[in-house]
Amino acid sequence: MKKGIWGDTGIWLYTLIGSQSLIAAIERVVRFTALLGPVFVWLAIFSAVYFRVTGARFVRPAARIRIMLSSLIVFTLSGAIWLFAFRLIAFQYSSTDNLNELIQGNGVFLYLLLLLIMLNVIAVVHVTVSPGPKKIFFTTIIIAASLPIGWLLFSSGLSAPVEKYGITFRGADFLLGPDRREILPESILMIRWGLIQVGAVAAARIRDAHPASRPTDTGSICITSSGLKAPRVIQI
């Protein structure tokens, strides 16, 4: 409120509320939500596209591609207002410079990194829902190839060396190292980031591993043949 980040309207609203502790509590929740909100929005978008495409199993491949592209456009446009609001709150109208000093390019590379992680999640979901040797192999290749790409996006999205409190450090050193003073080798930072990226993919997949979270198949028709043969189930 003292910095006037939200303008005259924000000052009027803060004055109307009158409680600094309540204002601070609300602001922390809003800013934390804005910082992590894009993770859940993109996860919802990619999950919706995935289940929309896999639900159309009996259409031609060309039609499935059209379904995928149209669904991606529609769902992205549906979440665009939230993504814009989150970016506005977390970056453009942030209440502290600590975050902005560590991020460059308005977070473009970090959002691309987020998309990369979501694609990894969808690949893992697909191979666990419909496992097979080829799918496991290609999913492993995708995750392995995504690690250096993820590190490149992560390091590119963070600031160049900055000087603060008499110490020069990079964003990656600050986020992945023990503190600002102790600078770790880049190889160690890459390993730490790789573990974080794989852990993020695994954490986003945990919910789908629970049987209760899996969609049930309500489109099954049982066709039983008479005679001595056992009943045969055809999934359509």
Secondary structure, DSSP 8 states (H G I E B T S, - for coil): -TT-TTHHHHHHHHHHH--HHHHHHHHHHHHHHHHHHHHHHHHHHHHHHHHHHHT-TTS-HHHHHHHHHHHHHHHHHHHHHHHHHHHIIIIIT-S-HHHHHHB-GGGHHHHHHHHHHHHHHHHHHHHHHS--HHHHHHHHHHHHHHHHHHHHHHHHHB-S-EEETTEEE-HHHHHHSSSSSS---HHHHHHHHHHHHHHHHHHHHHHHHSGGGS-----EEEE---SSS--EEEE-
